[in-house]
Amino acid sequence: MREIHEAANAFPMMQSKEFDELARDISANGLQVPIAIYQGKILDGRNRFAACEASGVSPIFQEVETDDPYMWV
Protein backbone atom coordinates (compact mmCIF):
# COMPACT_ATOMS: atom_id res chain seq x y z
CA MET A 1 0.00 0.00 0.00
CA ARG A 2 1.28 3.41 -0.91
CA GLU A 3 1.10 6.32 1.46
CA ILE A 4 -1.75 8.80 0.91
CA HIS A 5 -1.04 12.53 0.72
CA GLU A 6 -3.00 14.60 3.25
CA ALA A 7 -4.57 16.67 0.44
CA ALA A 8 -6.30 13.54 -0.88
CA ASN A 9 -8.51 13.59 2.20
CA ALA A 10 -10.43 16.51 0.69
CA PHE A 11 -12.65 13.87 -0.92
CA PRO A 12 -14.21 10.88 0.86
CA MET A 13 -13.54 7.27 -0.02
CA MET A 14 -16.25 5.50 -2.04
CA GLN A 15 -18.90 3.47 -0.27
CA SER A 16 -18.90 -0.29 -0.81
CA LYS A 17 -21.40 -0.47 -3.71
CA GLU A 18 -19.62 2.26 -5.69
CA PHE A 19 -16.25 0.77 -4.87
CA ASP A 20 -17.31 -2.71 -5.97
CA GLU A 21 -18.51 -1.28 -9.30
CA LEU A 22 -15.20 0.54 -9.77
CA ALA A 23 -13.20 -2.60 -8.98
CA ARG A 24 -15.29 -4.64 -11.46
CA ASP A 25 -14.81 -1.99 -14.15
CA ILE A 26 -11.05 -1.85 -13.59
CA SER A 27 -10.89 -5.64 -13.62
CA ALA A 28 -12.76 -5.77 -16.94
CA ASN A 29 -11.26 -2.72 -18.67
CA GLY A 30 -8.00 -1.96 -16.88
CA LEU A 31 -7.11 1.30 -15.19
CA GLN A 32 -8.03 4.10 -17.60
CA VAL A 33 -6.87 7.13 -15.56
CA PRO A 34 -3.41 7.03 -13.94
CA ILE A 35 -3.10 7.55 -10.19
CA ALA A 36 -1.54 10.94 -9.40
CA ILE A 37 1.56 10.81 -7.20
CA TYR A 38 3.17 13.79 -5.47
CA GLN A 39 6.41 13.34 -3.55
CA GLY A 40 5.87 9.58 -3.44
CA LYS A 41 2.33 9.79 -2.03
CA ILE A 42 -1.03 9.29 -3.71
CA LEU A 43 -2.48 12.73 -4.34
CA ASP A 44 -5.48 11.68 -6.45
CA GLY A 45 -6.82 8.22 -7.16
CA ARG A 46 -6.80 6.44 -3.83
CA ASN A 47 -10.12 4.75 -4.70
CA ARG A 48 -8.66 3.64 -8.05
CA PHE A 49 -5.54 2.39 -6.28
CA ALA A 50 -7.60 0.37 -3.79
CA ALA A 51 -9.75 -1.00 -6.62
CA CYS A 52 -6.61 -2.06 -8.51
CA GLU A 53 -5.40 -3.90 -5.42
CA ALA A 54 -8.80 -5.54 -4.93
CA SER A 55 -9.03 -6.67 -8.55
CA GLY A 56 -5.39 -7.69 -9.02
CA VAL A 57 -4.71 -5.05 -11.69
CA SER A 58 -1.31 -3.34 -11.70
CA PRO A 59 -1.84 0.38 -11.07
CA ILE A 60 -0.45 3.05 -13.37
CA PHE A 61 1.09 6.10 -11.70
CA GLN A 62 1.78 9.60 -12.98
CA GLU A 63 3.96 12.07 -11.08
CA VAL A 64 2.35 15.47 -10.50
CA GLU A 65 4.37 18.65 -10.66
CA THR A 66 2.79 21.43 -8.63
CA ASP A 67 3.74 24.11 -6.14
CA ASP A 68 0.57 23.52 -4.14
CA PRO A 69 -0.83 19.99 -3.92
CA TYR A 70 -3.91 21.24 -2.04
CA MET A 71 -4.84 23.55 -4.90
CA TRP A 72 -4.11 20.77 -7.42
CA VAL A 73 -6.61 18.49 -5.70
C-alpha distances in whole Angstrom, upper triangle without the diagonal:
4,7,9,13,15,17,15,16,20,19,18,15,17,19,19,22,21,17,19,21,18,16,20,21,18,18,22,22,19,17,20,18,16,13,15,13,15,15,12,10,10,14,14,13,10,12,12,9,8,12,11,9,12,14,13,14,12,11,14,13,16,17,19,22,23,25,24,20,22,25,22,20
4,6,10,13,15,13,14,18,17,17,15,18,20,21,23,21,18,20,22,19,18,21,22,18,20,23,23,19,17,19,17,14,11,12,10,11,11,8,7,7,11,12,11,9,12,12,9,10,13,12,11,14,16,15,15,13,11,13,11,14,14,15,18,20,21,20,17,19,21,19,18
4,7,9,12,11,12,15,16,16,15,18,20,21,24,22,19,22,24,21,20,24,24,21,23,26,25,22,19,21,19,16,12,12,10,10,10,8,5,6,9,12,12,10,13,14,11,12,15,15,14,17,19,19,18,16,14,15,13,15,14,15,18,18,20,18,15,16,19,18,16
4,6,8,7,8,12,12,13,12,15,18,19,22,20,18,21,22,19,19,23,23,20,22,26,25,22,19,20,17,15,11,11,9,9,10,9,5,5,7,9,10,7,11,12,10,11,15,15,15,17,20,20,19,18,15,15,13,14,14,14,16,16,18,16,12,13,16,15,13
4,5,6,8,10,12,13,14,17,20,22,25,22,20,23,24,21,22,25,25,23,25,28,27,24,20,21,18,16,12,10,9,8,9,9,5,5,5,8,11,10,13,15,13,15,18,18,18,20,23,23,22,20,17,17,14,14,13,12,14,13,14,12,9,10,13,12,10
4,5,6,8,11,12,13,17,20,22,25,23,21,24,25,23,23,27,27,25,28,30,29,27,23,24,21,19,15,13,12,11,12,12,9,9,8,10,13,11,15,17,16,17,20,21,21,22,25,26,25,23,20,20,18,18,16,15,16,15,15,12,9,9,12,12,10
4,5,6,9,11,13,16,20,22,24,22,20,24,25,22,23,27,26,24,27,30,28,26,22,22,19,17,14,12,11,10,12,13,10,9,7,9,12,11,14,16,16,17,20,21,21,23,25,26,25,24,20,20,17,16,15,13,14,13,13,10,7,5,9,9,7
4,5,6,9,10,13,16,19,21,18,17,20,21,18,19,23,22,21,23,26,25,22,19,19,16,15,12,10,10,11,13,13,9,7,5,6,8,8,10,12,12,14,16,17,18,20,22,23,22,21,17,17,15,15,15,13,15,14,15,13,9,8,11,10,7
4,5,6,8,12,15,18,20,18,17,20,21,19,20,24,23,22,25,28,27,25,21,22,19,18,15,14,14,14,16,16,12,10,9,9,11,10,11,14,14,15,17,19,19,20,23,24,24,23,20,20,18,19,18,17,19,18,18,15,12,10,13,13,9
4,7,10,13,16,19,21,18,18,21,22,20,22,25,24,23,26,29,27,26,22,22,19,19,16,15,15,15,18,18,15,13,10,10,12,12,13,16,16,17,19,21,22,23,25,27,26,25,22,22,20,20,19,17,19,17,17,14,11,8,11,11,8
4,7,9,12,15,17,14,14,18,18,16,18,21,21,20,23,25,24,23,20,20,17,17,15,14,16,16,19,19,16,13,11,9,10,10,10,13,15,15,16,19,20,20,22,24,23,23,20,21,19,19,20,18,20,19,20,17,14,11,13,13,9
4,6,9,12,14,12,12,16,16,15,17,20,20,20,22,24,24,23,20,21,18,19,16,16,18,19,21,21,17,14,13,11,11,10,9,13,14,13,15,18,18,18,21,23,22,23,20,21,20,21,22,21,23,22,23,20,17,15,17,16,13
4,7,9,12,10,9,12,14,12,13,17,17,17,19,21,21,20,18,19,17,17,15,16,17,19,21,20,16,13,13,11,10,8,6,10,11,10,11,14,15,15,17,19,19,20,18,19,19,20,21,21,24,23,25,22,18,17,19,18,14
4,6,8,6,6,9,10,9,11,14,14,15,17,19,19,19,17,18,17,18,16,17,19,21,24,23,19,16,16,13,11,10,7,10,12,10,10,14,15,14,16,18,18,20,18,20,20,21,23,23,26,26,28,25,21,20,22,20,17
4,6,6,6,9,10,11,12,14,15,16,18,20,21,21,19,20,20,21,19,21,23,25,27,26,22,19,19,17,15,13,10,13,15,12,12,16,16,14,16,20,20,22,20,23,23,25,27,26,30,29,31,28,25,23,25,24,20
4,6,5,6,9,10,10,12,14,15,16,18,20,19,19,20,20,22,20,22,24,27,29,27,24,20,21,19,16,14,11,13,15,12,11,15,15,12,14,17,19,21,20,23,24,26,28,28,32,32,34,31,27,26,28,27,23
4,5,5,6,9,10,11,12,14,15,17,18,19,18,20,20,22,21,24,26,28,31,29,26,23,23,20,17,16,12,14,16,14,12,16,16,14,15,18,19,22,21,23,25,27,29,29,33,33,35,33,29,28,29,28,24
4,5,5,6,9,10,11,12,14,15,16,17,16,17,17,19,18,20,23,26,28,27,23,20,20,17,14,14,10,11,14,12,10,14,16,13,14,18,18,20,19,21,22,24,26,26,29,30,32,29,26,25,26,24,21
4,5,5,6,9,10,10,12,14,15,15,14,16,16,17,16,18,21,23,26,24,21,17,18,15,12,11,7,9,11,9,7,11,12,10,11,14,15,17,16,18,19,22,24,24,28,28,31,28,25,24,25,24,20
4,5,5,6,9,10,10,12,14,14,14,16,17,19,18,21,23,26,29,26,24,20,21,19,15,14,10,11,13,10,8,11,12,9,10,13,14,17,17,19,21,24,26,27,31,32,34,32,28,28,29,27,24
4,5,5,6,9,10,11,12,13,13,14,16,18,18,21,24,27,29,27,25,21,22,19,15,15,11,11,14,12,9,12,14,11,11,15,15,17,17,19,21,23,26,27,30,31,34,32,28,28,29,26,23
4,5,5,6,8,10,10,10,10,11,12,14,14,17,20,23,26,24,21,18,18,15,12,12,8,7,10,10,6,9,12,10,10,13,12,15,13,15,17,20,22,23,27,28,30,28,25,25,26,23,20
4,5,5,6,9,10,9,10,12,13,15,14,18,20,23,26,23,21,18,19,16,13,12,9,8,10,8,4,7,9,7,6,9,9,12,12,15,17,20,23,24,28,29,32,30,26,27,28,25,22
4,6,5,6,8,9,11,13,15,17,17,21,23,27,29,27,25,21,23,20,16,16,13,11,13,12,8,10,12,9,7,11,11,14,14,17,20,22,25,27,30,32,35,33,30,30,31,28,25
4,5,5,6,7,8,10,12,15,16,19,22,25,28,26,24,21,22,18,15,16,13,10,13,13,9,10,13,12,9,12,11,14,14,15,18,20,24,25,28,30,33,31,28,28,29,26,24
4,5,5,4,5,8,10,12,13,16,19,23,25,23,21,18,19,16,13,13,11,8,10,11,7,7,10,10,7,9,7,10,10,12,15,17,21,22,26,28,31,29,26,27,28,24,22
4,6,6,8,11,14,15,16,19,22,25,28,25,23,20,22,20,16,16,14,11,12,12,8,8,10,9,6,7,6,10,11,14,17,20,23,25,29,31,34,33,29,30,31,28,26
4,6,9,11,14,16,18,21,24,28,30,28,26,23,25,22,18,19,16,14,15,15,12,11,14,13,9,11,10,13,14,16,19,22,25,27,30,32,36,35,31,32,33,29,27
4,7,8,11,13,16,19,22,26,28,26,25,22,23,20,16,18,16,13,15,16,12,11,15,14,11,12,10,12,12,13,17,19,23,24,28,30,33,32,29,30,30,27,25
4,6,9,11,13,16,19,22,25,22,22,19,20,17,14,16,14,10,12,13,10,8,12,13,10,10,7,9,9,10,13,16,19,21,25,27,31,30,26,28,28,25,23
4,6,7,9,13,15,19,22,19,18,15,16,14,11,12,11,8,9,11,9,7,11,12,11,11,8,8,7,7,10,12,16,18,21,23,27,26,23,24,25,21,20
4,7,10,12,16,19,22,21,20,16,17,14,11,14,13,10,12,14,12,11,15,16,14,15,11,12,10,9,11,12,16,17,20,22,26,25,22,24,23,20,19
4,7,9,12,16,19,18,17,13,13,10,8,12,12,8,11,14,12,12,15,17,16,16,13,12,10,8,9,9,13,13,17,19,22,21,18,20,20,16,15
4,6,9,13,16,14,14,11,11,9,8,11,12,9,9,13,13,11,14,16,16,16,12,11,7,5,5,6,9,11,14,17,20,20,17,19,19,15,14
4,6,10,13,11,10,7,8,6,5,7,9,7,7,11,11,10,13,15,15,15,13,11,7,6,5,6,8,10,13,15,18,17,14,16,17,14,12
4,7,10,10,8,6,5,5,6,9,12,10,10,13,15,14,16,19,19,19,16,14,11,9,6,5,6,6,10,11,15,14,11,13,14,10,10
4,7,6,5,5,5,7,9,10,13,13,11,14,16,15,16,19,20,20,18,15,12,10,7,6,5,6,9,11,14,13,10,13,14,11,11
4,5,5,6,6,9,12,12,16,16,14,17,20,19,20,23,24,23,21,19,15,14,10,9,6,5,7,8,10,10,8,11,13,10,11
4,6,8,9,12,15,15,19,18,16,19,22,21,21,24,26,25,23,20,17,16,12,11,8,8,9,10,11,12,10,13,15,13,14
4,7,9,12,13,13,17,16,14,16,19,18,18,21,23,21,20,17,14,13,10,10,8,10,12,13,15,15,12,15,18,16,15
4,6,9,11,10,14,14,12,14,17,16,16,19,21,20,19,17,14,13,10,11,9,10,13,13,15,14,11,13,16,14,13
4,6,7,6,10,10,9,11,14,14,14,17,18,18,17,15,12,12,9,10,9,10,13,14,16,14,11,12,15,12,11
4,7,8,11,12,11,13,16,16,17,19,21,21,19,18,14,13,11,10,9,8,11,11,13,11,7,9,11,9,7
4,6,9,9,9,12,13,14,16,18,19,20,18,16,13,12,10,10,11,10,13,13,15,13,10,11,12,9,7
4,5,5,6,9,10,10,12,14,15,16,14,14,10,10,9,10,12,12,16,16,19,17,14,14,16,13,10
4,5,5,6,8,10,11,12,14,15,14,14,11,12,11,13,14,14,18,18,21,19,15,15,17,15,12
4,5,5,6,9,10,10,12,14,13,14,11,13,13,15,17,17,21,21,24,22,18,18,20,17,14
4,5,5,6,9,10,10,12,10,11,8,10,11,13,15,16,20,21,24,22,19,19,21,18,15
4,5,5,6,9,10,10,9,9,6,9,9,12,14,16,20,21,24,22,18,19,21,18,16
4,5,5,6,9,10,10,11,9,12,13,16,18,19,23,24,26,25,21,21,23,21,18
4,5,5,6,8,8,10,9,12,14,17,19,21,25,26,29,27,23,23,25,22,20
4,5,5,6,5,6,6,9,12,15,18,20,24,25,28,27,23,24,26,23,21
4,6,5,6,8,8,12,13,17,19,21,25,27,29,28,24,25,27,25,22
4,6,8,10,11,15,17,20,23,24,28,30,32,31,27,27,29,27,24
4,6,9,10,14,17,20,23,25,29,30,33,32,28,29,31,28,25
4,7,9,13,15,19,22,24,28,30,33,32,29,30,32,29,26
4,6,9,13,16,19,22,25,28,31,30,27,28,29,26,24
4,7,10,13,16,19,23,25,28,28,25,27,28,25,23
4,6,10,13,16,19,22,25,24,21,23,24,21,19
4,7,10,13,17,19,23,22,19,22,23,19,18
4,7,10,13,16,19,19,16,19,20,16,16
4,6,10,13,16,17,14,17,17,14,14
4,7,10,13,14,12,15,16,12,13
4,6,10,10,9,12,12,9,11
4,7,9,9,12,12,9,12
4,5,6,9,9,7,10
4,7,9,9,9,12
4,5,5,6,9
4,5,5,6
4,5,5
4,5
4
